[in-house]
Amino acid sequence: MAKAAKVAIVEAENIVPIGSIPPDQVHLPGIYIDRIVPATVDKKLEIKQTRAAQKGDGKKNEAAERRDTIARRTAKELKNGYYVNLGVGIPTLAPSFLSPETKVWIQSENGLLGMVSCISEY
């Protein structure tokens, strides 16, 4: 969203010299930032969530079955060394249907102006 904002302010926990971070690890170039303020408290961005135990006979509901079908079909299209952007949901499910020797890069976006929320190597 910072790319579309009139003023973008970053609250940074650490400010490092230019060149300290590899360019491929920068998600938002400084050209889009208008102000930088130091963070006063550490941020906890990760939330640990666990899946509740399945109830009943252990069968998946219809929506879960459809997601699995799409992920299985998607996994068949992925070849070793591919870089893939499939949106949210399927990227985290499709690798579970890949063979162990297949290595792909999966990118998931949160849908807001292409800001990357997750890049994983499988």
C-alpha positions in Angstrom: 0.0 0.0 0.0 3.0 2.3 0.5 3.4 2.5 -3.3 0.0 4.2 -3.6 0.2 6.4 -0.5 0.8 10.1 -0.5 3.0 9.7 2.6 4.6 6.4 3.7 6.1 6.1 7.2 8.1 3.1 8.3 8.5 2.2 11.9 11.9 0.4 11.9 13.3 -1.8 14.6 16.8 -1.7 13.0 18.2 0.9 10.6 21.2 -0.5 8.7 23.6 1.0 6.2 22.8 0.9 2.5 23.9 -2.4 0.9 23.6 -4.4 4.2 20.5 -6.2 2.9 20.7 -8.1 -0.4 18.4 -6.5 -3.0 16.3 -9.6 -3.5 15.4 -9.5 0.2 14.0 -5.9 0.0 10.2 -5.9 -0.2 9.7 -2.2 -0.4 12.4 0.0 -1.9 13.3 3.2 0.0 12.1 5.3 -3.0 8.6 4.8 -1.7 9.3 5.8 1.9 8.9 9.4 3.1 9.7 9.1 6.8 11.5 6.6 9.0 10.9 6.5 12.8 12.6 4.1 15.2 10.4 1.5 16.9 10.0 1.9 20.6 9.0 -1.7 21.3 9.8 -5.0 19.5 7.0 -6.3 17.3 5.7 -9.8 17.3 4.4 -10.5 13.9 4.2 -14.3 14.0 1.1 -15.9 15.5 1.2 -19.6 16.3 -2.0 -21.3 15.3 -2.8 -25.0 15.4 -5.5 -26.8 13.6 -8.3 -28.1 15.8 -8.7 -31.9 15.8 -11.1 -33.1 13.1 -14.6 -34.0 14.4 -16.7 -36.9 13.3 -15.5 -39.5 10.8 -12.4 -37.7 9.7 -13.7 -36.9 6.2 -12.9 -33.5 4.8 -15.8 -31.1 3.9 -16.6 -30.4 0.3 -14.6 -27.1 0.2 -11.5 -28.8 1.6 -11.9 -31.6 -1.0 -12.1 -29.0 -3.8 -9.0 -27.2 -2.5 -7.1 -30.5 -2.4 -8.2 -31.3 -6.0 -7.0 -27.9 -7.2 -3.7 -28.3 -5.3 -3.1 -31.8 -6.7 -3.7 -30.5 -10.2 -1.5 -27.5 -9.7 1.3 -29.7 -8.3 1.2 -31.7 -11.6 2.0 -28.5 -13.5 5.0 -27.6 -11.3 8.4 -28.7 -12.6 11.8 -28.6 -10.9 13.2 -25.0 -10.6 9.9 -23.2 -11.3 9.0 -19.9 -9.7 5.3 -19.7 -9.1 2.8 -17.1 -7.9 -0.6 -18.6 -7.3 -2.1 -16.2 -4.7 -3.0 -17.1 -1.2 -4.1 -20.7 -0.1 -3.0 -22.9 -3.0 0.7 -22.1 -2.7 0.8 -23.4 0.8 -1.2 -26.5 -0.1 0.3 -27.5 -3.6 3.8 -28.4 -2.3 2.3 -31.1 -0.1 1.5 -32.9 -3.4 4.9 -32.5 -5.0 7.5 -35.3 -5.1 10.4 -34.9 -2.6 12.9 -34.3 -5.4 11.0 -31.4 -7.0 12.3 -28.0 -5.9 10.1 -25.0 -6.7 9.8 -21.4 -5.4 6.3 -20.5 -4.3 5.3 -16.9 -3.8 2.1 -15.9 -2.0 0.6 -12.4 -2.1 -1.8 -10.8 0.3 -3.5 -9.1 -2.7 -2.7 -5.5 -1.7 -0.8 -3.9 -4.6 1.5 -6.9 -5.0 3.1 -6.7 -1.6 4.8 -10.0 -0.9 3.7 -11.7 2.3 5.4 -15.0 1.9 8.2 -16.5 -0.2 9.0 -20.1 0.4 11.4 -22.6 -1.1 10.1 -26.2 -1.3 
